[in-house]
Amino acid sequence: MTKALVSARRKASSPDRYAWVWVSPLRDGTFKVSTFEIPRRLADENICFFEEDIDRVHIGTVSKMAEIDELVEGLGVDPDELDAPWHNDFPL
């Protein structure tokens, strides 16, 4: 994994939503692991969305890659799937 934001698709809470896990490097050298979920229609219809449309959950802040892998696996995602956001349609 690079020192840049990476993300991967994950199973959403319902069929009418899209969901991702994302890992963001922080200035202090740690990594923030969070989930991100939006209504499917917003992405499918290319509708602008705002903070109130996003369900975001902070999973943890860690300092080691192994800890990232553990958190991501706990969310049902293979850590090897983490990639640059544009490879998995993560809406930046």
C-alpha positions in Angstrom: 0.0 0.0 0.0 1.2 3.5 -0.8 1.1 6.5 1.5 -1.9 7.8 -0.4 -5.6 7.3 0.0 -6.8 3.9 -1.0 -10.2 2.3 -1.0 -12.1 -0.9 -1.9 -15.8 -1.8 -2.5 -17.5 -3.6 0.3 -21.0 -5.0 0.8 -23.5 -2.2 1.5 -26.1 -2.2 4.2 -28.9 -2.6 1.7 -29.2 -3.3 -2.1 -30.1 0.3 -2.9 -26.7 1.6 -1.6 -23.0 1.5 -2.6 -20.3 1.1 0.1 -16.5 1.3 0.4 -13.8 1.0 3.0 -11.1 3.6 2.7 -7.8 4.2 4.3 -6.4 7.6 4.5 -2.8 8.5 5.7 -2.6 11.2 8.4 0.1 13.7 8.9 1.4 12.0 12.0 2.2 8.8 10.0 -0.9 6.9 11.2 -3.8 5.7 9.0 -7.5 6.4 9.4 -9.8 3.5 8.4 -13.4 4.3 7.7 -16.4 3.2 5.8 -18.4 5.3 3.3 -21.9 4.6 2.0 -24.2 6.5 -0.3 -27.6 5.8 -2.0 -27.0 4.0 -5.2 -29.2 6.4 -7.3 -26.9 9.3 -6.5 -24.0 7.6 -8.1 -25.9 5.9 -10.9 -27.6 9.2 -11.9 -24.5 11.3 -11.4 -26.3 13.5 -8.9 -24.2 15.8 -6.6 -24.4 14.7 -3.0 -23.5 16.3 0.3 -22.4 15.3 3.7 -26.0 14.6 4.8 -26.2 11.9 2.0 -23.2 10.1 3.3 -23.1 7.4 6.0 -19.5 7.5 7.3 -18.2 5.4 10.2 -14.7 5.8 11.6 -13.4 2.2 12.2 -10.1 3.1 13.7 -6.7 4.9 13.5 -3.7 2.6 13.3 0.0 2.8 12.8 0.9 -0.5 11.2 -0.1 -2.1 7.9 -1.0 -5.4 9.7 -3.5 -3.4 11.7 -5.0 -2.0 8.5 -5.3 -5.5 7.1 -7.0 -6.7 10.3 -9.6 -3.9 10.3 -10.3 -4.2 6.6 -10.7 -8.0 6.8 -13.1 -7.4 9.7 -15.3 -5.4 7.3 -15.4 -8.3 4.9 -12.8 -6.9 2.4 -9.6 -8.5 1.2 -6.8 -6.0 2.0 -5.3 -6.8 -1.4 -8.3 -5.1 -3.0 -7.3 -1.7 -1.6 -6.4 0.5 -4.5 -6.4 4.0 -5.8 -10.0 5.3 -5.5 -10.6 5.7 -9.3 -10.1 1.9 -9.7 -13.2 1.2 -7.6 -15.4 4.2 -8.3 -14.9 5.7 -4.8 -16.6 9.1 -5.1 -13.9 11.7 -4.1 
